[in-house]
Amino acid sequence: MSKAVKMKPVRRLVPKKPSNNILKDPVGVYCRVRPLSQDDQECCIEVISETTIQLHPPDGIKVNRNGEFKETQYSFKKVFGINTTQLELFEDVAKPLVDDLLHCKNGLLFTYGVTGSGKTYTMTGSPGQGGLLPRCLNMIFNSIGPYQAKRFVFKTDDKNGMEIQTQVDALLERQKRENQSALIKTPKQRLDPDVADMINIEDACKVEGIDEDSVFAIFVSYIEIYNNYIYDLLEDTPFEPIKPKWNGCGTPMRSTEFIPPQSKILREDQNHNMYVAGCTEVEVKSTEEAFEVFWKGQKKRRIANTQLNRESSRSHSVFIIKLAQAPLDADGDNVLQDKEQICVSQLCLVDLAGSERTHRTKAEGNRLREAGNINQSLMTLRTCIEVLRENQMYGTNKMVPYRDSKVTHLFKNYFDGEGKVRMIVCVNPKADDYEETLLVMRFAEMTQEVEVARPVDRPICGLTPGRRHRNQAFKDELTRKLEERGGPINGDDGSMIDILLQSFPPLPSCELVDPSDEQTLPALIECLEKRQRAREMLIEAFHNQVVKTKSMIQNFEGTVSGKDNIIQEQRAKLSDKDRVILQHKSELDRLEKKTKTLEYKIEILQKTANIYEEDKRALQQELDTKDQKLHRQLSDNRRLEARLQGVASETKIKWEKECERRVAAKQLEMQNKLWVKDEKLKQLKAIVTENKNERPDQPEKPERPSRDKDKVLLRPVTPSPASSAPPVRPRHRRSRSAGGERWVDHKPASNLELDTVLQPHIPNAIQVSTPSEKALSKCDKYVLTHQELASDGEIETKLIKGEVFRTRGGGQAVQFTDIETLKQESPTGSSRKRRSSGNIPVQQEETTENEWTDVETRCSVAVEMRAGSNLGPGYQHHGLPKRRKP
């Protein structure tokens, strides 16, 4: 009997209500399908629409358990087919992230897929087909080109922040770097023509709505995550020829071998953003310079040849574009020296290494270790996305395991903080990658359900907009006025002053060696006189410049007074416009009130709908709970019924065994009693035989008395009361054993014929001297006629009755149920009867023949042995009149 297993009810997670305080956007997941190679013939991916693809299982792969093929469909934000160009991909995926970057918003873009699916091509591109990275750089510099700050005005600190330097400090920093580069004398290397062709993008684009009153600076950094360690690809490893380098085997390395850089660590800044401590950040001023820095790090990136990809990336690469933005001061000339006004945003372009299976790549050694670390980091990324999805959908608060991998730990602030996240799933449609592609599709489908906080707009400083434009207009107007008056243009006064300063004669040596020296002092006097004349000329030039400036200021004052009048007129017009605006404001207030009223009604209706929805969910949950409870009760009842049936069957078997045991015990007991009776019978026979030997003069067989003379009667042990019933026929009276059943009449051969009036008569009986199984199988009842000598010397006959039943072994058994005792006594020999009292009258002993021939009188008292008596097992005395069978 199998015990039913009690299943624990599944806990239903209640979806979490969306918060109205923080706006969130789902992660944008795009799919790009690369073309099939020439060696591959079978395709397992079909583009159905712009947002859906379908996977076809290749031959030899059974997806369902029943052996049938199963085609699955997956939806994305947009699907790019094999004919998609790099520009189309950039317009839909990367361009919005660049727009957000220039408006002080963070962004993350990463490619994901199996090895050889085109991730690096999508991110970097090829000659003539620039990828997303060079196109992002080109768009950034096309947008902020005229608004870039001078180099070293923005300076990075060691805590993921930015500092602003004055123009003088920035100039000193530039001169210092130029002197260092002049000492090193590193010739500038030209880019490879193929690499340069990647950044020569014809369809250049730019972002509209750039803040013209701000200055910008771009910093780039390039890192890789190899075997879960972070390395800086832009770090210049110093070469020390004296100090030996040691490799991983503990032996010195040759000077020509590559010395790997030291790994970096992750830290968290004051804004809870993760950054790589000690990472090199290079300030770039053009697309060419930025891409040159990228290519410098790309050469250091770890790639290897595997069975599936000739140039397989063995690490995750992260190219970080950091943009610093600060407003101009009130004059519109210099950067505002306020660190709080600096806005820093960054765009991370991530090229993840492809997941691979070692039995297909045949990797071993270092390649096997690299593949294990790559798959482990991608598995951690899947786990983090899954936990984030569960926390957001069901309101749980599980800990997201960001720290299990450097990739997830670095981009923790994008998922927990704010910013846009975009993922490009690159797939290879060949049939060999079907199983890996299926896992990638499931991960992409799950990622689309994760939401990230929408970035908010940064507050604008309180300065007047248009400062740069007004300052430039003022400079242009000043230049025009100077041209009209014939004055210096574009700083000619400064050049003249420089010429005058350069025309000062150098001072001669003033050292007097000889007291009679007459040349040193006259030469010194002459030089000083020339300097005095030049000084006077310079003072005169300054006076002329002051006069011109005063006249210019006067002209400007007249112009200002004229413009004041214009301003007054404009103010009058503004007052009229203000009245119109007030009217419009009143109308707007009325409409806003009406809108608020409608919004309030909508909110009430929404709350009511939410209440009904909650009631519906609660009732549904209650219904499900009761349904589950009902199912549990039904299953419990079924289990209880099965258990009770088992108990009943076990109890039945137990009692059957107990009955068999008791029957066997009873049979053994009755057999013992029969043996005792047999022994008594043997003793009786021995006594009879002995009596015969003592009386030899008597014949062996006594002569049967005549019926007319001394008739032997059966009489009860005690005298029977007088009966007035009429006499009955004395012959062939039916004994108690007469019935409709068949009997086995067992009369041993040693029994004596008693020729009495009343003889037991059993119809339909089989008379045997020795019982046999054949005779017992044909009958239902059994009777044994047993004779023994009573205490008064008369023969006492006992009829031992029983029922015949069939045993389990196929045999026959007899269970004794009743004993009738018949005593034989002669009427004339009543004086031999012992009496318990001598007061009995003689008339009672002298009974008539009619009284003793009455069967009812003689059989009114009998001794019967039944179960439960004190005479022995299965016997009992009866003193009541015997009940006759019908």
ABEGO torsion letter per residue (X at the ends): XBBBBBBBBBBBBBBBBBBAABBBBBBBBBBBBBBBBAABABBABBBABAABBBBBBBBGBBABAAGBBBBBBBBBABBBBAABBAAAAAAAAAAAAAAAAAAGBBBBBBBBEBBGAGAAAAAAEBBGBBBAAAAAAAAAAAAAAAABBBBGABBBBAAGBBBBBBAAAAAAAAAAAAAAAAAAGBBBBBBBAAAAAAABBABBBBBBGBBAABBBBBBBBBBBBBGGBBBBAABBBBBBAABBBBBAAGBBBBAABBBBBBBBBBBBBAAGBBBBBGBBBBBBABAAAAAAAAAAAAAABBBBBBAABABBBABBBBBBBBBBBBBBBAAGABBBBBAAABBBBBBBBBBBBBBBBAAAAGBBEAAAAAAAAAAAAAAAAAAAAAAAAAAAAAGBBBBBBAAABAAAAAAAAAAABBEBBBBBBBBBABAAAAAAAAAAAAAAAAAAABBBBBBBBBBBBABBBGAAAAAAAAAAAAAAAAAAAGBBBGGAAAAAAAAAAAABBBBBBABBABAABAAAAAAAAAAAAAAAAAAAAAAAAAAAAAAAAAAAAAAAAAAAAAAAAAAAAAAAAAAAAAAAAAAAAAAAAAAAAAAAAAAAAAAAAAAAAAAAAAAAAAAAAAAAAAAAAAAAAAAAAAAAAAAAAAAAAAAAAAAAAAAAAAAAAAAAAAAAAAAAAAAAAAAAAAAAAAAAAABAABBABBBBBBAABBBBBBBBABBBBBBABBBBBABGBBBAABBABBBBBBBBAABBBAGBABBBBBBGBBBBABBBAAAAAABABBBBBBBBBBAAGBBBBBBBBBBBBBBAAGBBBBBBABBBBBBBBBAAAAAABBBABAABBAAAABBBAAAAABAAAAAABBBBBBBGBAAEBGBBBBABBBBBBX
